[in-house]
């Protein structure tokens, strides 16, 4: 129980078995004295094995919402929080059905679907690159004659840069469109109904903003630089460092654009993760999600007297008083260790040396030995994370690069499957 605020409140976390974030939210809830119930994207027959009280299939959102509402009728909850993008729509619809404070489901959809987002940003007067939508079943050669270059091909519902590919000419566009279509088919999407977005490439430096919306007002919690160029052909994010080294005027413009974008798509409450490009024309919204930063990246963020980002989100969701939201003064950063090639992870060396690098405060290898690795644009995970702190952003960036250089990964190519006669 949160001793300062009366009886413990119950929070339902919508999550998946593979989520990086669940443990951080559960730990934050424990520190706050909140009771947590996990709703997991899991077959019902595995719920008992996983010790899960509520299981559903996020690919069947109507049924998942019904399961949440039925569960809450017997076990009332005070708030529903989606841990990842995958559960955002179910969380919004279920929260609305239960009459709990929330963003409108239409706003949650716009924050989840890139095409709906672009449409609502345009309607709200927020500048967006020229864009067109196509069915995944459309002829790639025909699509290539209808768009401008350079452009970026992206699925509307996948996250984490999955399926995002730059094309500089019709041949590259056709190849990228075909590749994204195959990825969507493997993910279970109907090619006739799945949408692929093609939009003009936006040059510039990229930043990421973490914020919290309260009554439509955006408070910036952190602004990260992404010092590695993200110019394609794929858009694998690696290093995040805060505070940003952008001029103060540019940072203010980024915050203002994120607030305009949130208002345009209808987000009014809860966490915001925005990614923006900044060039001579100012800031451009790449994506605006109603969630916190991905992976284990939030580990490096602390506010007030050592309060985590997840604690802030849960306090807001549960209606508890918010602490001071000023981030600690130290420069911090994280590197998401990219997967260099497809194959089987057989070994990892140099972790102790990387951890000993000046400024490094942690190295966590999350990929499991003897498991298959799939790099972007098809893959959706990393080898692990490196965390660093320092006196200024440049020192933090250098520490992350030094530590990464000390790591060595043994990745063996997968052997082709051979079917023997009569086998």
C-alpha positions as CSV (number, residue, x, y, z in Angstrom):
1,X,0.0,0.0,0.0
2,X,1.1,3.6,-0.7
3,X,1.2,4.8,2.8
4,X,0.8,8.4,1.9
5,X,-2.3,7.9,-0.2
6,X,-4.6,5.4,1.4
7,X,-5.6,2.0,0.1
8,X,-3.6,0.4,-2.6
9,X,-4.8,1.0,-6.2
10,X,-4.9,-1.8,-8.7
11,X,-3.2,-1.3,-12.1
12,X,-3.7,-3.6,-15.1
13,X,-0.7,-3.9,-17.3
14,X,-1.3,-4.9,-20.9
15,X,1.9,-6.6,-22.1
16,X,3.5,-9.5,-24.0
17,X,5.8,-12.3,-23.0
18,X,8.7,-10.8,-24.9
19,X,8.4,-7.2,-23.6
20,X,11.5,-5.5,-22.2
21,X,9.4,-3.1,-20.1
22,X,7.1,-5.3,-18.0
23,X,9.7,-5.8,-15.2
24,X,10.4,-2.1,-14.9
25,X,6.7,-1.3,-14.6
26,X,6.1,-4.0,-12.0
27,X,9.1,-2.8,-9.9
28,X,7.8,0.7,-10.1
29,X,4.3,-0.4,-8.9
30,X,5.9,-2.3,-6.0
31,X,7.8,0.9,-5.0
32,X,4.5,2.8,-5.1
33,X,2.5,0.2,-3.2
34,X,0.3,-0.4,-6.2
35,X,-1.3,-3.8,-6.9
36,X,-0.4,-5.1,-10.4
37,X,-2.4,-7.5,-12.5
38,X,-0.8,-8.5,-15.9
39,X,-2.9,-9.0,-18.9
40,X,-0.7,-11.0,-21.3
41,X,-0.9,-11.7,-25.0
42,X,-0.8,-15.4,-24.5
43,X,-2.8,-18.5,-25.5
44,X,-5.3,-19.4,-22.7
45,X,-3.9,-22.8,-22.3
46,X,-0.5,-21.3,-21.3
47,X,-2.0,-18.9,-18.8
48,X,-1.7,-21.3,-15.8
49,X,1.8,-22.3,-16.8
50,X,2.8,-18.6,-16.9
51,X,0.9,-17.9,-13.7
52,X,-1.2,-15.3,-15.5
53,X,-4.7,-14.4,-14.4
54,X,-5.7,-12.7,-17.6
55,X,-4.7,-13.9,-21.1
56,X,-5.9,-12.9,-24.5
57,X,-4.9,-12.6,-28.2
58,X,-4.0,-9.0,-29.2
59,X,-4.5,-10.0,-32.8
60,X,-8.2,-10.3,-31.9
61,X,-8.7,-6.9,-30.3
62,X,-12.5,-7.1,-29.8
63,X,-12.2,-10.3,-27.9
64,X,-9.2,-9.0,-25.9
65,X,-11.2,-5.9,-24.9
66,X,-14.1,-8.1,-23.9
67,X,-11.8,-10.3,-21.8
68,X,-10.4,-7.2,-20.0
69,X,-13.9,-5.8,-19.3
70,X,-15.1,-9.1,-18.0
71,X,-12.1,-9.5,-15.8
72,X,-12.5,-5.9,-14.4
73,X,-16.2,-6.6,-13.6
74,X,-15.0,-9.2,-11.1
75,X,-11.7,-7.6,-10.2
76,X,-12.1,-3.8,-10.5
77,X,-9.0,-1.9,-11.6
78,X,-8.2,1.8,-11.2
79,X,-6.2,2.2,-14.4
80,X,-5.0,0.2,-17.5
81,X,-1.5,0.8,-18.8
82,X,-0.2,-0.6,-22.1
83,X,3.4,-1.5,-21.7
84,X,4.1,-1.6,-25.4
85,X,2.6,-0.3,-28.7
86,X,1.1,-3.7,-29.3
87,X,-1.4,-3.3,-26.4
88,X,-2.2,0.4,-26.9
89,X,-5.5,-0.1,-28.8
90,X,-6.8,-2.7,-26.5
91,X,-5.9,-0.7,-23.4
92,X,-7.6,2.4,-24.8
93,X,-10.8,0.6,-25.8
94,X,-11.0,-1.3,-22.5
95,X,-10.4,1.8,-20.5
96,X,-13.1,3.7,-22.3
97,X,-15.5,0.8,-21.9
98,X,-14.9,0.8,-18.2
99,X,-15.4,4.6,-17.9
100,X,-11.9,5.2,-16.6
101,X,-9.9,8.4,-17.5
102,X,-8.1,7.9,-20.7
103,X,-7.3,9.1,-24.2
104,X,-10.0,8.7,-26.8
105,X,-9.7,5.3,-28.6
106,X,-9.4,7.3,-31.9
107,X,-6.4,9.1,-30.5
108,X,-4.8,5.8,-29.5
109,X,-5.4,4.5,-33.0
110,X,-3.7,7.6,-34.5
111,X,-0.7,7.1,-32.2
112,X,-0.5,3.5,-33.3
113,X,-1.2,3.6,-37.1
114,X,1.2,5.7,-39.1
115,X,-1.3,6.4,-41.9
116,X,-4.0,7.6,-39.5
117,X,-1.3,9.7,-37.7
118,X,-0.3,11.4,-40.9
119,X,-3.9,12.1,-41.8
120,X,-4.7,13.6,-38.5
121,X,-1.5,15.6,-38.4
122,X,-2.4,17.0,-41.8
123,X,-5.9,17.9,-40.7
124,X,-4.5,19.6,-37.6
125,X,-2.1,21.8,-39.6
126,X,1.1,20.0,-38.5
127,X,3.6,19.8,-41.3
128,X,4.2,16.3,-42.6
129,X,6.2,14.9,-45.6
130,X,4.2,14.1,-48.8
131,X,2.8,10.6,-48.3
132,X,0.7,8.0,-50.1
133,X,-0.9,4.7,-48.9
134,X,-0.9,1.5,-50.9
135,X,-2.3,-2.0,-50.3
136,X,0.5,-4.6,-49.6
137,X,-1.0,-6.6,-52.5
138,X,-0.4,-3.7,-55.0
139,X,2.1,-4.1,-57.9
140,X,5.4,-2.8,-56.7
141,X,6.4,-1.7,-60.2
142,X,3.2,0.4,-60.5
143,X,3.7,1.9,-57.0
144,X,7.3,2.9,-58.1
145,X,5.8,5.2,-60.8
146,X,3.5,7.0,-58.4
147,X,5.9,8.3,-55.8
148,X,8.7,10.9,-55.5
149,X,12.3,10.2,-54.5
150,X,14.1,9.7,-52.2
151,X,11.3,8.1,-50.2
152,X,10.7,5.8,-47.2
153,X,8.6,2.7,-47.3
154,X,7.1,1.7,-44.0
155,X,4.3,-0.6,-42.7
156,X,1.6,1.3,-40.8
157,X,1.4,-0.8,-37.7
158,X,4.9,-2.3,-36.9
159,X,7.2,-0.4,-34.5
160,X,10.8,-0.2,-33.7
161,X,11.9,0.7,-37.3
162,X,10.7,-2.7,-38.5
163,X,10.1,-2.7,-42.2
164,X,11.3,0.9,-42.7
165,X,13.4,1.1,-45.8
166,X,14.7,4.1,-47.9
167,X,14.4,4.0,-51.7
168,X,16.2,6.4,-54.0
169,X,14.9,5.2,-57.3
170,X,12.1,3.0,-58.8
171,X,14.1,-0.2,-58.6
172,X,14.9,0.3,-54.9
173,X,11.3,1.2,-54.3
174,X,10.0,-2.0,-55.9
175,X,12.4,-4.1,-54.0
176,X,11.6,-2.4,-50.7
177,X,7.9,-2.6,-51.2
178,X,8.1,-6.3,-52.0
179,X,10.3,-6.9,-48.9
180,X,7.8,-5.1,-46.6
181,X,4.9,-7.0,-48.1
182,X,6.7,-10.3,-47.3
183,X,7.3,-9.1,-43.8
184,X,3.7,-8.3,-43.3
185,X,2.6,-11.7,-44.6
186,X,4.9,-13.4,-42.2
187,X,3.4,-11.4,-39.4
188,X,-0.1,-12.6,-40.4
189,X,-1.4,-9.6,-42.2
190,X,-3.8,-10.0,-45.1
191,X,-2.0,-8.5,-48.2
192,X,-5.3,-7.2,-49.5
193,X,-6.1,-5.3,-46.3
194,X,-2.6,-4.5,-45.0
195,X,-1.4,-0.9,-45.8
196,X,2.1,0.2,-46.7
197,X,2.9,3.9,-46.4
198,X,5.4,5.6,-48.8
199,X,6.5,9.1,-47.8
200,X,9.2,11.5,-48.9
201,X,12.5,11.1,-47.0
202,X,13.1,13.9,-44.5
203,X,16.8,14.9,-44.1
204,X,18.2,16.2,-40.9
205,X,19.3,15.2,-37.4
206,X,17.0,13.0,-35.3
207,X,15.9,13.4,-31.7
208,X,13.6,11.6,-29.3
209,X,11.4,13.4,-26.8
210,X,10.0,11.8,-23.7
211,X,7.0,13.6,-22.2
212,X,3.9,13.4,-20.1
213,X,0.5,14.8,-21.0
214,X,-1.9,16.0,-18.3
215,X,-5.1,17.6,-19.5
216,X,-3.6,18.1,-22.9
217,X,-0.5,20.0,-21.6
218,X,2.8,18.4,-22.5
219,X,5.7,18.4,-20.0
220,X,9.0,17.5,-21.5
221,X,10.8,14.9,-19.3
222,X,13.9,14.4,-21.5
223,X,15.2,15.2,-25.0
224,X,17.6,12.7,-26.5
225,X,20.1,13.2,-29.4
226,X,20.6,10.3,-31.8
227,X,24.2,11.0,-32.8
228,X,24.5,8.3,-35.4
229,X,23.1,9.3,-38.8
230,X,19.8,7.8,-39.7
231,X,19.8,8.1,-43.5
232,X,19.0,4.6,-44.6
233,X,18.6,2.3,-46.3
234,X,17.5,1.0,-42.9
235,X,16.8,3.0,-39.8
236,X,18.3,1.1,-36.9
237,X,18.5,3.3,-33.8
238,X,21.7,2.8,-31.7
239,X,22.7,5.6,-29.4
240,X,20.5,7.9,-27.3
241,X,22.1,10.7,-25.2
242,X,20.5,13.4,-23.1
243,X,20.6,16.3,-22.5
244,X,20.4,17.3,-26.1
245,X,23.1,19.3,-27.7
246,X,20.7,21.2,-30.0
247,X,20.6,25.0,-29.4
248,X,18.0,26.1,-26.9
249,X,15.7,27.6,-29.6
250,X,15.7,24.4,-31.6
251,X,14.9,22.4,-28.4
252,X,12.0,24.7,-27.7
253,X,10.8,24.3,-31.3
254,X,10.9,20.5,-31.0
255,X,8.9,20.6,-27.8
256,X,6.3,22.9,-29.4
257,X,6.0,20.7,-32.4
258,X,5.5,17.6,-30.3
259,X,2.8,19.4,-28.3
260,X,1.1,20.4,-31.6
261,X,1.2,16.9,-32.9
262,X,-0.3,15.4,-29.7
263,X,-3.1,17.9,-29.9
264,X,-3.7,17.2,-33.5
265,X,-4.1,13.4,-33.0
266,X,-6.1,13.9,-29.8
267,X,-3.7,12.6,-27.2
268,X,-4.4,14.3,-23.8
269,X,-3.2,12.0,-21.0
270,X,-0.2,9.8,-20.2
271,X,3.3,9.2,-21.6
272,X,4.4,10.4,-25.0
273,X,7.4,9.2,-27.0
274,X,8.0,11.4,-30.0
275,X,10.7,11.1,-32.7
276,X,11.4,14.1,-34.8
277,X,13.8,15.2,-37.6
278,X,15.2,18.7,-37.4
279,X,16.5,20.5,-40.5
280,X,16.5,24.1,-41.9
281,X,12.7,24.0,-42.2
282,X,12.4,23.2,-38.5
283,X,11.2,20.1,-36.7
284,X,9.2,17.3,-38.4
285,X,7.3,14.6,-36.6
286,X,8.5,11.1,-37.6
287,X,6.3,9.3,-35.1
288,X,4.4,10.1,-31.9
289,X,3.5,7.2,-29.7
290,X,1.4,7.1,-26.5
291,X,4.0,5.2,-24.5
292,X,7.4,5.5,-22.9
293,X,10.8,4.9,-24.6
294,X,11.4,1.4,-25.9
295,X,13.6,-1.4,-24.7
296,X,15.6,-0.9,-21.5
297,X,16.4,2.7,-22.4
298,X,14.3,4.2,-19.5
299,X,16.8,2.6,-17.1
300,X,19.0,5.6,-17.4
301,X,16.4,8.2,-16.6
302,X,15.9,9.5,-13.1
303,X,13.7,12.4,-11.9
304,X,13.5,14.3,-8.7
305,X,15.0,12.2,-5.9
306,X,15.7,9.1,-7.9
307,X,12.3,8.5,-9.3
308,X,12.0,6.3,-12.5
309,X,10.0,7.1,-15.6
310,X,7.7,4.2,-15.0
311,X,6.9,5.5,-11.5
312,X,5.8,8.8,-13.1
313,X,3.6,7.1,-15.6
314,X,2.0,4.9,-13.0
315,X,1.4,7.8,-10.6
316,X,-0.3,9.7,-13.4
317,X,-2.4,6.7,-14.4
318,X,-3.5,6.0,-10.8
319,X,-4.2,9.6,-10.0
320,X,-1.5,9.9,-7.4
321,X,0.4,13.2,-6.8
322,X,3.3,13.7,-9.2
323,X,6.8,14.4,-7.9
324,X,9.1,17.1,-9.3
325,X,9.6,16.2,-12.9
326,X,13.1,17.8,-13.4
327,X,15.6,15.2,-14.6
328,X,18.9,14.7,-12.8
329,X,21.7,17.0,-14.0
330,X,24.1,14.2,-15.1
331,X,24.4,13.5,-18.8
332,X,23.3,9.9,-19.5
333,X,23.0,7.7,-22.5
334,X,22.2,4.2,-23.8
335,X,23.3,2.2,-26.7
336,X,21.0,-0.4,-28.2
337,X,23.5,-3.0,-29.5
338,X,22.5,-3.7,-33.1
339,X,22.4,-7.2,-34.6
340,X,25.1,-7.1,-37.4
341,X,24.0,-10.2,-39.3
342,X,21.4,-13.0,-39.2
343,X,22.4,-16.3,-37.6
344,X,22.6,-18.2,-34.4
345,X,24.2,-16.5,-31.4
346,X,26.9,-18.8,-30.1
347,X,29.0,-16.7,-27.9
348,X,29.6,-13.2,-26.3
349,X,33.0,-11.9,-25.2
350,X,34.3,-8.7,-23.7
351,X,31.4,-7.9,-21.4
352,X,33.6,-7.3,-18.4
353,X,36.0,-5.1,-20.4
354,X,33.0,-3.1,-21.7
355,X,31.6,-2.7,-18.2
356,X,35.0,-1.4,-17.0
357,X,35.1,1.4,-19.6
358,X,35.2,4.8,-17.9
359,X,31.7,6.2,-17.7
360,X,29.9,2.9,-18.3
361,X,27.4,2.0,-15.6
362,X,26.1,-1.2,-17.0
363,X,26.0,-3.7,-19.9
364,X,23.1,-6.0,-20.3
365,X,23.1,-8.7,-23.0
366,X,19.5,-9.6,-23.6
367,X,19.9,-11.9,-26.6
368,X,20.0,-15.6,-25.6
369,X,22.7,-17.9,-26.6
370,X,21.9,-20.5,-29.3
371,X,18.9,-18.4,-30.4
372,X,18.2,-17.1,-33.8
373,X,19.1,-13.5,-34.5
374,X,17.2,-11.4,-37.1
375,X,18.5,-7.9,-37.9
376,X,16.5,-5.0,-39.2
377,X,14.4,-4.4,-41.2
378,X,12.7,-7.7,-40.5
379,X,13.9,-8.1,-36.9
380,X,12.6,-6.3,-33.9
381,X,15.2,-6.8,-31.1
382,X,18.7,-6.0,-30.1
383,X,21.7,-7.9,-28.8
384,X,21.5,-5.9,-25.6
385,X,22.1,-2.5,-24.0
386,X,25.0,-0.4,-22.8
387,X,24.4,2.4,-20.2
388,X,26.7,5.3,-19.4
389,X,26.8,8.5,-17.3
390,X,29.2,11.5,-17.5
391,X,29.8,15.1,-17.1
392,X,28.6,16.0,-20.6
393,X,26.9,14.4,-23.6
394,X,30.1,14.1,-25.5
395,X,31.7,12.0,-22.8
396,X,28.7,9.8,-22.5
397,X,28.7,9.1,-26.3
398,X,32.4,8.3,-26.2
399,X,31.9,5.9,-23.3
400,X,29.2,4.0,-25.2
401,X,31.3,3.7,-28.3
402,X,34.3,2.6,-26.4
403,X,32.3,-0.1,-24.6
404,X,30.7,-1.3,-27.8
405,X,34.1,-1.7,-29.4
406,X,35.2,-4.1,-26.7
407,X,32.2,-6.5,-27.3
408,X,32.6,-9.5,-29.6
409,X,29.7,-11.6,-30.8
410,X,30.0,-15.0,-32.4
411,X,27.1,-15.4,-34.8
412,X,27.0,-18.5,-37.0
413,X,25.1,-18.7,-40.2
414,X,22.1,-21.0,-40.1
415,X,22.5,-24.2,-41.9
416,X,20.0,-24.9,-44.6
417,X,17.3,-27.4,-43.9
418,X,17.9,-30.6,-45.8
419,X,15.0,-33.0,-46.3
420,X,16.3,-36.6,-46.7
421,X,14.4,-39.0,-49.1
422,X,11.6,-40.6,-47.2
423,X,12.1,-38.2,-44.3
